[in-house]
């Protein structure tokens, strides 16, 4: 029998980690070797232990999944599956372009998760049906008024932190940039989505399911 696929689960919700442990624990070829509650913990573990696959949520304390994924892909051989409630907006396209191999909605059928792990561990892409359909519609221009699709990866990181109530100086510290740079990102985002101020920008982003406040 070949060696089991080692998996790290990164999600700050206990119930999600427990459910994934239960599902993957029933398989013979997959073993969960670590659970991370923050993006920083996920980054540190993958950098040091190099598990085969990381199942990663986007909304986590300290460092979100988008930022963690960028660093993990540069610093380890771990393959990444995003498991998130964010189906719309620029996130799926951005992380796939970055090198993430899997993208699953949290509404994905339980049986799919183990298959996604096996597929990604082989170096192949795995997208849930809803994500595949949304990306296809974006590609052919079938989705109307998706004004947030033009956001860059860094702009989306800033927007996610803004939605969590972080001030510009806090965002600058977390992203290792200057407060002036953060202000520039905010201006660009307001221009792209036609928002008159940051409060309206965040409200629109939440309404379009691009970010959440939790």
C-alpha positions as CSV (number, residue, x, y, z in Angstrom):
1,X,0.0,0.0,0.0
2,X,1.3,3.4,-0.9
3,X,2.0,6.1,1.7
4,X,-1.1,7.9,2.9
5,X,-1.7,11.5,1.8
6,X,-0.9,13.9,4.7
7,X,-3.4,16.7,5.1
8,X,-3.4,19.9,7.2
9,X,-6.7,21.5,7.9
10,X,-6.8,25.3,8.5
11,X,-10.0,26.8,9.7
12,X,-10.9,28.8,12.8
13,X,-14.3,27.1,13.2
14,X,-14.2,24.0,15.4
15,X,-17.2,22.4,13.7
16,X,-15.6,22.6,10.3
17,X,-12.3,21.0,11.4
18,X,-14.3,18.3,13.3
19,X,-16.4,17.5,10.2
20,X,-13.3,17.3,8.0
21,X,-11.6,15.1,10.5
22,X,-14.6,12.8,10.6
23,X,-14.9,12.6,6.8
24,X,-11.2,12.1,6.1
25,X,-10.7,9.8,9.0
26,X,-12.9,7.2,7.3
27,X,-10.5,6.9,4.4
28,X,-7.5,4.5,4.3
29,X,-5.3,6.6,2.1
30,X,-5.6,10.1,3.8
31,X,-4.4,11.1,7.2
32,X,-4.9,14.5,8.9
33,X,-1.6,15.4,10.5
34,X,-2.4,18.9,11.8
35,X,-5.1,21.4,12.5
36,X,-4.4,25.2,12.2
37,X,-6.7,27.9,13.6
38,X,-5.0,30.8,11.9
39,X,-3.3,31.6,8.6
40,X,0.0,32.1,10.5
41,X,-0.3,28.6,12.0
42,X,-1.0,27.1,8.6
43,X,2.0,28.9,7.1
44,X,4.4,27.8,9.8
45,X,3.3,24.2,9.7
46,X,3.5,23.9,5.9
47,X,6.8,25.6,5.8
48,X,8.3,23.3,8.4
49,X,6.5,20.0,7.8
50,X,5.5,20.2,4.1
51,X,2.3,18.2,4.2
52,X,1.0,16.9,0.9
53,X,-2.3,18.9,1.0
54,X,-3.6,21.9,2.9
55,X,-7.3,22.5,3.2
56,X,-7.6,26.2,3.7
57,X,-10.4,28.6,4.7
58,X,-10.0,32.2,3.6
59,X,-11.4,34.0,6.6
60,X,-9.1,33.4,9.5
61,X,-7.5,35.5,12.3
62,X,-4.0,37.0,12.0
63,X,-3.5,36.1,8.3
64,X,-6.3,35.3,5.8
65,X,-6.1,32.3,3.4
66,X,-5.2,34.5,0.4
67,X,-2.1,35.8,2.1
68,X,-1.2,32.5,3.6
69,X,-1.6,30.7,0.3
70,X,0.8,33.1,-1.5
71,X,3.5,32.4,1.0
72,X,3.0,28.7,1.3
73,X,3.2,28.2,-2.4
74,X,6.5,30.0,-2.4
75,X,8.0,28.3,0.6
76,X,6.8,24.7,0.5
77,X,5.7,21.9,-1.9
78,X,2.3,21.7,-0.2
79,X,-0.7,21.7,-2.6
80,X,-3.7,23.8,-1.5
81,X,-7.4,23.4,-1.6
82,X,-9.5,26.4,-0.7
83,X,-12.7,25.4,1.2
84,X,-14.7,28.6,1.6
85,X,-18.1,30.1,1.5
86,X,-16.8,32.7,-1.0
87,X,-18.1,31.5,-4.4
88,X,-18.5,34.9,-6.1
89,X,-16.1,37.8,-6.8
90,X,-12.5,37.7,-7.7
91,X,-11.2,35.2,-5.1
92,X,-11.6,31.9,-7.1
93,X,-9.8,33.3,-10.2
94,X,-7.1,35.0,-8.2
95,X,-6.1,31.9,-6.1
96,X,-6.2,29.6,-9.1
97,X,-3.9,32.0,-11.1
98,X,-1.7,32.0,-8.0
99,X,-1.2,28.2,-8.2
100,X,-3.9,26.9,-5.8
101,X,-5.1,23.6,-7.3
102,X,-8.5,23.1,-5.5
103,X,-11.4,25.3,-4.8
104,X,-14.5,24.0,-3.0
105,X,-17.5,25.7,-1.7
106,X,-18.6,24.9,1.9
107,X,-21.8,23.6,0.3
108,X,-19.8,20.9,-1.5
109,X,-21.0,17.4,-0.9
110,X,-19.1,15.6,1.9
111,X,-18.1,12.8,-0.4
112,X,-16.3,15.2,-2.7
113,X,-13.8,16.3,-0.2
114,X,-11.7,13.1,-0.1
115,X,-11.8,12.9,-3.9
116,X,-10.6,16.5,-4.1
117,X,-7.7,15.7,-1.8
118,X,-6.6,12.7,-3.9
119,X,-6.9,14.7,-7.1
120,X,-4.9,17.7,-5.8
121,X,-2.3,15.4,-4.3
122,X,-1.6,14.1,-7.8
123,X,-1.0,17.7,-8.9
124,X,-4.3,18.0,-10.8
125,X,-7.0,20.7,-10.4
126,X,-10.3,20.1,-8.6
127,X,-13.1,22.6,-8.6
128,X,-16.6,22.1,-7.2
129,X,-19.4,22.3,-9.7
130,X,-20.7,25.7,-8.6
131,X,-17.2,27.2,-8.8
132,X,-16.6,25.7,-12.3
133,X,-19.9,27.1,-13.5
134,X,-19.2,30.6,-12.1
135,X,-15.7,30.7,-13.6
136,X,-17.1,29.6,-17.0
137,X,-19.7,32.4,-16.9
138,X,-17.0,34.9,-16.0
139,X,-14.9,33.8,-18.9
140,X,-17.7,34.1,-21.5
141,X,-19.0,37.4,-19.9
142,X,-22.3,35.9,-18.8
143,X,-22.2,37.4,-15.3
144,X,-23.5,41.0,-15.2
145,X,-22.4,43.7,-12.8
146,X,-19.5,41.8,-11.2
147,X,-17.6,45.0,-10.7
148,X,-15.4,43.4,-8.1
149,X,-13.9,41.0,-10.6
150,X,-11.2,43.5,-11.5
151,X,-9.7,43.8,-8.1
152,X,-6.1,42.7,-7.7
153,X,-5.0,40.1,-5.1
154,X,-3.6,42.9,-2.9
155,X,-6.7,45.0,-3.2
156,X,-8.8,42.1,-2.2
157,X,-6.6,41.4,0.9
158,X,-7.0,45.1,1.9
159,X,-10.8,44.9,1.4
160,X,-11.1,41.8,3.5
161,X,-9.3,43.4,6.3
162,X,-11.3,46.6,6.0
163,X,-14.5,44.5,6.3
164,X,-13.2,43.1,9.6
165,X,-12.9,46.6,11.0
166,X,-9.2,47.1,10.6
167,X,-7.9,50.6,10.3
168,X,-5.5,51.7,7.5
169,X,-2.5,51.7,9.9
170,X,-3.4,48.2,11.2
171,X,-3.7,46.9,7.6
172,X,-0.4,48.5,6.7
173,X,1.3,46.7,9.6
174,X,-0.3,43.3,8.7
175,X,0.6,43.6,5.0
176,X,4.1,45.2,5.6
177,X,3.3,48.3,3.5
178,X,2.9,51.9,4.3
179,X,-0.5,53.5,5.4
180,X,-0.2,55.7,2.3
181,X,-0.1,52.5,0.1
182,X,-3.2,51.2,1.8
183,X,-4.9,54.5,1.1
184,X,-3.9,54.2,-2.6
185,X,-5.5,50.7,-2.7
186,X,-8.7,52.1,-1.2
187,X,-8.9,54.8,-3.8
188,X,-8.3,52.4,-6.6
189,X,-11.0,50.1,-5.3
190,X,-13.5,52.9,-4.9
191,X,-12.8,54.0,-8.5
192,X,-13.2,50.5,-9.8
193,X,-16.6,49.8,-8.2
194,X,-17.9,53.4,-8.2
195,X,-18.1,53.7,-4.4
196,X,-18.2,57.2,-2.9
197,X,-16.4,56.3,0.3
198,X,-14.9,53.3,2.2
199,X,-18.1,52.6,4.1
200,X,-20.0,52.2,0.8
201,X,-17.2,50.1,-0.7
202,X,-17.4,47.6,2.2
203,X,-21.2,47.6,2.1
204,X,-21.1,46.8,-1.6
205,X,-18.5,44.1,-1.2
206,X,-20.5,42.4,1.4
207,X,-23.7,42.6,-0.7
208,X,-21.8,41.1,-3.6
209,X,-20.5,38.3,-1.4
210,X,-16.9,39.3,-2.1
211,X,-16.0,39.6,1.7
212,X,-17.6,38.8,5.0
213,X,-17.4,40.6,8.3
214,X,-16.9,37.4,10.3
